[in-house]
């Protein structure tokens, strides 16, 4: 029974580590999905600006010299 007392802290620490790593992995995959959505949106916006007609400056940096 004494060996169980020695194993409980190790098992507890292992479980804590498991849940922390699981949380980090899920956060990483969520961040990657959000980044991919943002990049798709930016790419679609760039294509629409590139194909737009006219002399309008889409970036708002038009300066007269």
PDB file of N, CA, C and O in Angstrom:
ATOM      1  N   UNK A   1       0.809  -1.191   0.000  1.00  0.00           N
ATOM      2  CA  UNK A   1       0.000   0.000   0.000  1.00  0.00           C
ATOM      3  C   UNK A   1       0.860   1.268   0.000  1.00  0.00           C
ATOM      4  O   UNK A   1       0.434   2.319  -0.477  1.00  0.00           O
ATOM      5  N   UNK A   2       2.062   1.154   0.535  1.00  0.00           N
ATOM      6  CA  UNK A   2       2.946   2.318   0.569  1.00  0.00           C
ATOM      7  C   UNK A   2       3.394   2.729  -0.830  1.00  0.00           C
ATOM      8  O   UNK A   2       3.660   3.906  -1.071  1.00  0.00           O
ATOM      9  N   UNK A   3       3.479   1.776  -1.750  1.00  0.00           N
ATOM     10  CA  UNK A   3       3.900   2.110  -3.109  1.00  0.00           C
ATOM     11  C   UNK A   3       2.843   2.977  -3.802  1.00  0.00           C
ATOM     12  O   UNK A   3       3.185   3.773  -4.676  1.00  0.00           O
ATOM     13  N   UNK A   4       1.575   2.838  -3.428  1.00  0.00           N
ATOM     14  CA  UNK A   4       0.525   3.694  -3.994  1.00  0.00           C
ATOM     15  C   UNK A   4       0.716   5.146  -3.583  1.00  0.00           C
ATOM     16  O   UNK A   4       0.473   6.059  -4.373  1.00  0.00           O
ATOM     17  N   UNK A   5       1.151   5.355  -2.350  1.00  0.00           N
ATOM     18  CA  UNK A   5       1.400   6.712  -1.875  1.00  0.00           C
ATOM     19  C   UNK A   5       2.518   7.356  -2.703  1.00  0.00           C
ATOM     20  O   UNK A   5       2.501   8.564  -2.941  1.00  0.00           O
ATOM     21  N   UNK A   6       3.474   6.558  -3.132  1.00  0.00           N
ATOM     22  CA  UNK A   6       4.560   7.073  -3.965  1.00  0.00           C
ATOM     23  C   UNK A   6       4.138   7.299  -5.409  1.00  0.00           C
ATOM     24  O   UNK A   6       4.723   8.137  -6.095  1.00  0.00           O
ATOM     25  N   UNK A   7       3.137   6.570  -5.882  1.00  0.00           N
ATOM     26  CA  UNK A   7       2.698   6.703  -7.269  1.00  0.00           C
ATOM     27  C   UNK A   7       1.677   7.819  -7.485  1.00  0.00           C
ATOM     28  O   UNK A   7       1.595   8.377  -8.579  1.00  0.00           O
ATOM     29  N   UNK A   8       0.915   8.144  -6.474  1.00  0.00           N
ATOM     30  CA  UNK A   8      -0.152   9.140  -6.620  1.00  0.00           C
ATOM     31  C   UNK A   8       0.381  10.498  -7.096  1.00  0.00           C
ATOM     32  O   UNK A   8      -0.208  11.064  -8.017  1.00  0.00           O
ATOM     33  N   UNK A   9       1.452  11.052  -6.529  1.00  0.00           N
ATOM     34  CA  UNK A   9       1.946  12.341  -7.036  1.00  0.00           C
ATOM     35  C   UNK A   9       2.414  12.262  -8.493  1.00  0.00           C
ATOM     36  O   UNK A   9       2.197  13.193  -9.269  1.00  0.00           O
ATOM     37  N   UNK A  10       3.053  11.156  -8.858  1.00  0.00           N
ATOM     38  CA  UNK A  10       3.512  11.007 -10.239  1.00  0.00           C
ATOM     39  C   UNK A  10       2.336  10.911 -11.200  1.00  0.00           C
ATOM     40  O   UNK A  10       2.353  11.516 -12.272  1.00  0.00           O
ATOM     41  N   UNK A  11       1.324  10.156 -10.821  1.00  0.00           N
ATOM     42  CA  UNK A  11       0.137  10.040 -11.666  1.00  0.00           C
ATOM     43  C   UNK A  11      -0.574  11.387 -11.762  1.00  0.00           C
ATOM     44  O   UNK A  11      -1.027  11.777 -12.839  1.00  0.00           O
ATOM     45  N   UNK A  12      -0.672  12.088 -10.655  1.00  0.00           N
ATOM     46  CA  UNK A  12      -1.298  13.415 -10.661  1.00  0.00           C
ATOM     47  C   UNK A  12      -0.544  14.392 -11.548  1.00  0.00           C
ATOM     48  O   UNK A  12      -1.151  15.131 -12.323  1.00  0.00           O
ATOM     49  N   UNK A  13       0.776  14.395 -11.435  1.00  0.00           N
ATOM     50  CA  UNK A  13       1.583  15.290 -12.272  1.00  0.00           C
ATOM     51  C   UNK A  13       1.456  14.907 -13.742  1.00  0.00           C
ATOM     52  O   UNK A  13       1.409  15.777 -14.612  1.00  0.00           O
ATOM     53  N   UNK A  14       1.401  13.612 -14.016  1.00  0.00           N
ATOM     54  CA  UNK A  14       1.225  13.151 -15.393  1.00  0.00           C
ATOM     55  C   UNK A  14      -0.105  13.593 -15.975  1.00  0.00           C
ATOM     56  O   UNK A  14      -0.177  14.001 -17.134  1.00  0.00           O
ATOM     57  N   UNK A  15      -1.155  13.511 -15.176  1.00  0.00           N
ATOM     58  CA  UNK A  15      -2.470  13.959 -15.646  1.00  0.00           C
ATOM     59  C   UNK A  15      -2.497  15.464 -15.893  1.00  0.00           C
ATOM     60  O   UNK A  15      -3.066  15.926 -16.882  1.00  0.00           O
ATOM     61  N   UNK A  16      -1.883  16.221 -14.996  1.00  0.00           N
ATOM     62  CA  UNK A  16      -1.821  17.670 -15.188  1.00  0.00           C
ATOM     63  C   UNK A  16      -1.058  17.993 -16.471  1.00  0.00           C
ATOM     64  O   UNK A  16      -1.499  18.828 -17.261  1.00  0.00           O
ATOM     65  N   UNK A  17       0.074  17.342 -16.681  1.00  0.00           N
ATOM     66  CA  UNK A  17       0.852  17.560 -17.899  1.00  0.00           C
ATOM     67  C   UNK A  17       0.046  17.178 -19.136  1.00  0.00           C
ATOM     68  O   UNK A  17       0.067  17.895 -20.136  1.00  0.00           O
ATOM     69  N   UNK A  18      -0.663  16.056 -19.074  1.00  0.00           N
ATOM     70  CA  UNK A  18      -1.484  15.613 -20.202  1.00  0.00           C
ATOM     71  C   UNK A  18      -2.524  16.670 -20.562  1.00  0.00           C
ATOM     72  O   UNK A  18      -2.683  17.006 -21.735  1.00  0.00           O
ATOM     73  N   UNK A  19      -3.234  17.197 -19.565  1.00  0.00           N
ATOM     74  CA  UNK A  19      -4.275  18.179 -19.850  1.00  0.00           C
ATOM     75  C   UNK A  19      -3.698  19.503 -20.350  1.00  0.00           C
ATOM     76  O   UNK A  19      -4.306  20.163 -21.193  1.00  0.00           O
ATOM     77  N   UNK A  20      -2.542  19.891 -19.842  1.00  0.00           N
ATOM     78  CA  UNK A  20      -1.903  21.120 -20.335  1.00  0.00           C
ATOM     79  C   UNK A  20      -1.488  20.954 -21.790  1.00  0.00           C
ATOM     80  O   UNK A  20      -1.739  21.840 -22.606  1.00  0.00           O
ATOM     81  N   UNK A  21      -0.861  19.838 -22.124  1.00  0.00           N
ATOM     82  CA  UNK A  21      -0.440  19.607 -23.509  1.00  0.00           C
ATOM     83  C   UNK A  21      -1.638  19.470 -24.444  1.00  0.00           C
ATOM     84  O   UNK A  21      -1.594  19.931 -25.584  1.00  0.00           O
ATOM     85  N   UNK A  22      -2.697  18.846 -23.966  1.00  0.00           N
ATOM     86  CA  UNK A  22      -3.920  18.717 -24.764  1.00  0.00           C
ATOM     87  C   UNK A  22      -4.522  20.094 -25.040  1.00  0.00           C
ATOM     88  O   UNK A  22      -4.950  20.379 -26.158  1.00  0.00           O
ATOM     89  N   UNK A  23      -4.550  20.943 -24.013  1.00  0.00           N
ATOM     90  CA  UNK A  23      -5.073  22.296 -24.175  1.00  0.00           C
ATOM     91  C   UNK A  23      -4.233  23.087 -25.183  1.00  0.00           C
ATOM     92  O   UNK A  23      -4.777  23.801 -26.025  1.00  0.00           O
ATOM     93  N   UNK A  24      -2.906  22.956 -25.091  1.00  0.00           N
ATOM     94  CA  UNK A  24      -2.020  23.670 -26.011  1.00  0.00           C
ATOM     95  C   UNK A  24      -2.218  23.187 -27.441  1.00  0.00           C
ATOM     96  O   UNK A  24      -2.228  23.997 -28.368  1.00  0.00           O
ATOM     97  N   UNK A  25      -2.374  21.889 -27.631  1.00  0.00           N
ATOM     98  CA  UNK A  25      -2.561  21.335 -28.965  1.00  0.00           C
ATOM     99  C   UNK A  25      -3.873  21.822 -29.574  1.00  0.00           C
ATOM    100  O   UNK A  25      -3.918  22.173 -30.753  1.00  0.00           O
ATOM    101  N   UNK A  26      -4.923  21.844 -28.789  1.00  0.00           N
ATOM    102  CA  UNK A  26      -6.212  22.329 -29.298  1.00  0.00           C
ATOM    103  C   UNK A  26      -6.154  23.817 -29.608  1.00  0.00           C
ATOM    104  O   UNK A  26      -6.729  24.264 -30.600  1.00  0.00           O
ATOM    105  N   UNK A  27      -5.476  24.579 -28.783  1.00  0.00           N
ATOM    106  CA  UNK A  27      -5.341  26.014 -29.038  1.00  0.00           C
ATOM    107  C   UNK A  27      -4.558  26.247 -30.320  1.00  0.00           C
ATOM    108  O   UNK A  27      -4.889  27.149 -31.091  1.00  0.00           O
ATOM    109  N   UNK A  28      -3.528  25.450 -30.558  1.00  0.00           N
ATOM    110  CA  UNK A  28      -2.726  25.584 -31.766  1.00  0.00           C
ATOM    111  C   UNK A  28      -3.553  25.269 -33.002  1.00  0.00           C
ATOM    112  O   UNK A  28      -3.477  25.994 -33.994  1.00  0.00           O
ATOM    113  N   UNK A  29      -4.337  24.204 -32.961  1.00  0.00           N
ATOM    114  CA  UNK A  29      -5.144  23.851 -34.130  1.00  0.00           C
ATOM    115  C   UNK A  29      -6.229  24.894 -34.383  1.00  0.00           C
ATOM    116  O   UNK A  29      -6.562  25.174 -35.535  1.00  0.00           O
ATOM    117  N   UNK A  30      -6.781  25.467 -33.319  1.00  0.00           N
ATOM    118  CA  UNK A  30      -7.775  26.527 -33.475  1.00  0.00           C
ATOM    119  C   UNK A  30      -7.138  27.768 -34.084  1.00  0.00           C
ATOM    120  O   UNK A  30      -7.730  28.415 -34.948  1.00  0.00           O
ATOM    121  N   UNK A  31      -5.933  28.099 -33.635  1.00  0.00           N
ATOM    122  CA  UNK A  31      -5.228  29.259 -34.180  1.00  0.00           C
ATOM    123  C   UNK A  31      -4.899  29.054 -35.654  1.00  0.00           C
ATOM    124  O   UNK A  31      -5.032  29.980 -36.454  1.00  0.00           O
ATOM    125  N   UNK A  32      -4.473  27.859 -36.013  1.00  0.00           N
ATOM    126  CA  UNK A  32      -4.169  27.576 -37.417  1.00  0.00           C
ATOM    127  C   UNK A  32      -5.408  27.706 -38.295  1.00  0.00           C
ATOM    128  O   UNK A  32      -5.329  28.235 -39.404  1.00  0.00           O
ATOM    129  N   UNK A  33      -6.545  27.229 -37.810  1.00  0.00           N
ATOM    130  CA  UNK A  33      -7.789  27.342 -38.576  1.00  0.00           C
ATOM    131  C   UNK A  33      -8.191  28.807 -38.741  1.00  0.00           C
ATOM    132  O   UNK A  33      -8.613  29.217 -39.822  1.00  0.00           O
ATOM    133  N   UNK A  34      -8.063  29.589 -37.682  1.00  0.00           N
ATOM    134  CA  UNK A  34      -8.399  31.015 -37.755  1.00  0.00           C
ATOM    135  C   UNK A  34      -7.454  31.742 -38.704  1.00  0.00           C
ATOM    136  O   UNK A  34      -7.887  32.596 -39.479  1.00  0.00           O
ATOM    137  N   UNK A  35      -6.180  31.412 -38.648  1.00  0.00           N
ATOM    138  CA  UNK A  35      -5.208  32.041 -39.549  1.00  0.00           C
ATOM    139  C   UNK A  35      -5.515  31.686 -41.001  1.00  0.00           C
ATOM    140  O   UNK A  35      -5.416  32.541 -41.881  1.00  0.00           O
ATOM    141  N   UNK A  36      -5.884  30.439 -41.257  1.00  0.00           N
ATOM    142  CA  UNK A  36      -6.207  30.017 -42.618  1.00  0.00           C
ATOM    143  C   UNK A  36      -7.434  30.773 -43.133  1.00  0.00           C
ATOM    144  O   UNK A  36      -7.455  31.198 -44.288  1.00  0.00           O
ATOM    145  N   UNK A  37      -8.449  30.943 -42.292  1.00  0.00           N
ATOM    146  CA  UNK A  37      -9.630  31.710 -42.692  1.00  0.00           C
ATOM    147  C   UNK A  37      -9.267  33.154 -43.000  1.00  0.00           C
ATOM    148  O   UNK A  37      -9.754  33.725 -43.976  1.00  0.00           O
ATOM    149  N   UNK A  38      -8.417  33.742 -42.178  1.00  0.00           N
ATOM    150  CA  UNK A  38      -7.997  35.123 -42.391  1.00  0.00           C
ATOM    151  C   UNK A  38      -7.207  35.260 -43.685  1.00  0.00           C
ATOM    152  O   UNK A  38      -7.403  36.217 -44.433  1.00  0.00           O
ATOM    153  N   UNK A  39      -6.318  34.311 -43.953  1.00  0.00           N
ATOM    154  CA  UNK A  39      -5.527  34.363 -45.181  1.00  0.00           C
ATOM    155  C   UNK A  39      -6.406  34.196 -46.417  1.00  0.00           C
ATOM    156  O   UNK A  39      -6.167  34.851 -47.432  1.00  0.00           O
ATOM    157  N   UNK A  40      -7.413  33.335 -46.351  1.00  0.00           N
ATOM    158  CA  UNK A  40      -8.341  33.178 -47.479  1.00  0.00           C
ATOM    159  C   UNK A  40      -9.108  34.466 -47.720  1.00  0.00           C
ATOM    160  O   UNK A  40      -9.297  34.873 -48.867  1.00  0.00           O
ATOM    161  N   UNK A  41      -9.554  35.111 -46.647  1.00  0.00           N
ATOM    162  CA  UNK A  41     -10.284  36.363 -46.770  1.00  0.00           C
ATOM    163  C   UNK A  41      -9.399  37.451 -47.369  1.00  0.00           C
ATOM    164  O   UNK A  41      -9.838  38.201 -48.242  1.00  0.00           O
ATOM    165  N   UNK A  42      -8.165  37.537 -46.906  1.00  0.00           N
ATOM    166  CA  UNK A  42      -7.239  38.545 -47.432  1.00  0.00           C
ATOM    167  C   UNK A  42      -6.916  38.279 -48.896  1.00  0.00           C
ATOM    168  O   UNK A  42      -6.809  39.216 -49.689  1.00  0.00           O
ATOM    169  N   UNK A  43      -6.761  37.021 -49.258  1.00  0.00           N
ATOM    170  CA  UNK A  43      -6.468  36.684 -50.651  1.00  0.00           C
ATOM    171  C   UNK A  43      -7.650  37.041 -51.554  1.00  0.00           C
ATOM    172  O   UNK A  43      -7.457  37.562 -52.652  1.00  0.00           O
ATOM    173  N   UNK A  44      -8.861  36.763 -51.097  1.00  0.00           N
ATOM    174  CA  UNK A  44     -10.054  37.118 -51.879  1.00  0.00           C
ATOM    175  C   UNK A  44     -10.161  38.633 -52.025  1.00  0.00           C
ATOM    176  O   UNK A  44     -10.497  39.133 -53.099  1.00  0.00           O
ATOM    177  N   UNK A  45      -9.876  39.365 -50.949  1.00  0.00           N
ATOM    178  CA  UNK A  45      -9.909  40.827 -51.021  1.00  0.00           C
ATOM    179  C   UNK A  45      -8.868  41.340 -52.003  1.00  0.00           C
ATOM    180  O   UNK A  45      -9.153  42.240 -52.794  1.00  0.00           O
ATOM    181  N   UNK A  46      -7.664  40.777 -51.963  1.00  0.00           N
ATOM    182  CA  UNK A  46      -6.605  41.226 -52.865  1.00  0.00           C
ATOM    183  C   UNK A  46      -6.990  40.959 -54.313  1.00  0.00           C
ATOM    184  O   UNK A  46      -6.770  41.803 -55.182  1.00  0.00           O
ATOM    185  N   UNK A  47      -7.567  39.780 -54.578  1.00  0.00           N
ATOM    186  CA  UNK A  47      -7.991  39.473 -55.946  1.00  0.00           C
ATOM    187  C   UNK A  47      -9.061  40.450 -56.418  1.00  0.00           C
ATOM    188  O   UNK A  47      -9.033  40.886 -57.569  1.00  0.00           O
ATOM    189  N   UNK A  48     -10.006  40.799 -55.543  1.00  0.00           N
ATOM    190  CA  UNK A  48     -11.056  41.738 -55.938  1.00  0.00           C
ATOM    191  C   UNK A  48     -10.475  43.124 -56.196  1.00  0.00           C
ATOM    192  O   UNK A  48     -10.913  43.812 -57.117  1.00  0.00           O
ATOM    193  N   UNK A  49      -9.510  43.538 -55.408  1.00  0.00           N
ATOM    194  CA  UNK A  49      -8.862  44.837 -55.624  1.00  0.00           C
ATOM    195  C   UNK A  49      -8.054  44.809 -56.914  1.00  0.00           C
ATOM    196  O   UNK A  49      -8.060  45.777 -57.674  1.00  0.00           O
ATOM    197  N   UNK A  50      -7.369  43.719 -57.158  1.00  0.00           N
ATOM    198  CA  UNK A  50      -6.533  43.593 -58.352  1.00  0.00           C
ATOM    199  C   UNK A  50      -7.380  43.623 -59.624  1.00  0.00           C
ATOM    200  O   UNK A  50      -6.958  44.177 -60.639  1.00  0.00           O
ATOM    201  N   UNK A  51      -8.559  43.037 -59.570  1.00  0.00           N
ATOM    202  CA  UNK A  51      -9.418  42.970 -60.753  1.00  0.00           C
ATOM    203  C   UNK A  51     -10.373  44.150 -60.866  1.00  0.00           C
ATOM    204  O   UNK A  51     -11.132  44.226 -61.832  1.00  0.00           O
ATOM    205  N   UNK A  52     -10.358  45.066 -59.915  1.00  0.00           N
ATOM    206  CA  UNK A  52     -11.281  46.202 -59.931  1.00  0.00           C
ATOM    207  C   UNK A  52     -10.894  47.184 -61.029  1.00  0.00           C
ATOM    208  O   UNK A  52      -9.718  47.364 -61.344  1.00  0.00           O
ATOM    209  N   UNK A  53     -11.907  47.810 -61.599  1.00  0.00           N
ATOM    210  CA  UNK A  53     -11.669  48.835 -62.616  1.00  0.00           C
ATOM    211  C   UNK A  53     -11.588  50.198 -61.943  1.00  0.00           C
ATOM    212  O   UNK A  53     -12.067  50.386 -60.824  1.00  0.00           O
ATOM    213  N   UNK A  54     -10.983  51.128 -62.632  1.00  0.00           N
ATOM    214  CA  UNK A  54     -10.937  52.492 -62.126  1.00  0.00           C
ATOM    215  C   UNK A  54      -9.578  52.848 -61.558  1.00  0.00           C
ATOM    216  O   UNK A  54      -8.649  52.041 -61.537  1.00  0.00           O
ATOM    217  N   UNK A  55      -9.497  54.096 -61.094  1.00  0.00           N
ATOM    218  CA  UNK A  55      -8.243  54.607 -60.564  1.00  0.00           C
ATOM    219  C   UNK A  55      -8.304  54.780 -59.057  1.00  0.00           C
ATOM    220  O   UNK A  55      -7.434  55.415 -58.461  1.00  0.00           O
ATOM    221  N   UNK A  56      -9.316  54.222 -58.454  1.00  0.00           N
ATOM    222  CA  UNK A  56      -9.477  54.342 -57.003  1.00  0.00           C
ATOM    223  C   UNK A  56      -8.310  53.640 -56.310  1.00  0.00           C
ATOM    224  O   UNK A  56      -7.929  52.531 -56.686  1.00  0.00           O
ATOM    225  N   UNK A  57      -7.752  54.294 -55.301  1.00  0.00           N
ATOM    226  CA  UNK A  57      -6.649  53.710 -54.540  1.00  0.00           C
ATOM    227  C   UNK A  57      -7.221  52.919 -53.372  1.00  0.00           C
ATOM    228  O   UNK A  57      -7.723  53.523 -52.424  1.00  0.00           O
ATOM    229  N   UNK A  58      -7.166  51.589 -53.405  1.00  0.00           N
ATOM    230  CA  UNK A  58      -7.802  50.785 -52.364  1.00  0.00           C
ATOM    231  C   UNK A  58      -7.108  50.871 -51.011  1.00  0.00           C
ATOM    232  O   UNK A  58      -7.696  50.531 -49.984  1.00  0.00           O
ATOM    233  N   UNK A  59      -5.873  51.319 -51.009  1.00  0.00           N
ATOM    234  CA  UNK A  59      -5.121  51.352 -49.763  1.00  0.00           C
ATOM    235  C   UNK A  59      -5.226  52.696 -49.057  1.00  0.00           C
ATOM    236  O   UNK A  59      -4.772  52.832 -47.921  1.00  0.00           O
ATOM    237  N   UNK A  60      -5.816  53.689 -49.710  1.00  0.00           N
ATOM    238  CA  UNK A  60      -6.010  54.988 -49.089  1.00  0.00           C
ATOM    239  C   UNK A  60      -4.728  55.763 -48.901  1.00  0.00           C
ATOM    240  O   UNK A  60      -4.630  56.582 -47.986  1.00  0.00           O
ATOM    241  N   UNK A  61      -3.737  55.523 -49.750  1.00  0.00           N
ATOM    242  CA  UNK A  61      -2.452  56.213 -49.618  1.00  0.00           C
ATOM    243  C   UNK A  61      -2.202  57.154 -50.790  1.00  0.00           C
ATOM    244  O   UNK A  61      -1.064  57.543 -51.051  1.00  0.00           O
ATOM    245  N   UNK A  62      -3.248  57.511 -51.480  1.00  0.00           N
ATOM    246  CA  UNK A  62      -3.096  58.363 -52.647  1.00  0.00           C
ATOM    247  C   UNK A  62      -2.666  59.763 -52.213  1.00  0.00           C
ATOM    248  O   UNK A  62      -3.369  60.440 -51.462  1.00  0.00           O
ATOM    249  N   UNK A  63      -1.512  60.178 -52.694  1.00  0.00           N
ATOM    250  CA  UNK A  63      -0.997  61.510 -52.384  1.00  0.00           C
ATOM    251  C   UNK A  63      -0.649  62.199 -53.690  1.00  0.00           C
ATOM    252  O   UNK A  63      -0.104  61.576 -54.601  1.00  0.00           O
ATOM    253  N   UNK A  64      -0.958  63.472 -53.783  1.00  0.00           N
ATOM    254  CA  UNK A  64      -0.598  64.231 -54.976  1.00  0.00           C
ATOM    255  C   UNK A  64       0.776  64.827 -54.777  1.00  0.00           C
ATOM    256  O   UNK A  64       1.096  65.359 -53.714  1.00  0.00           O
ATOM    257  N   UNK A  65       1.578  64.729 -55.814  1.00  0.00           N
ATOM    258  CA  UNK A  65       2.949  65.251 -55.718  1.00  0.00           C
ATOM    259  C   UNK A  65       3.097  66.470 -56.565  1.00  0.00           C
ATOM    260  O   UNK A  65       4.177  67.057 -56.618  1.00  0.00           O
TER     261      UNK A  65
END
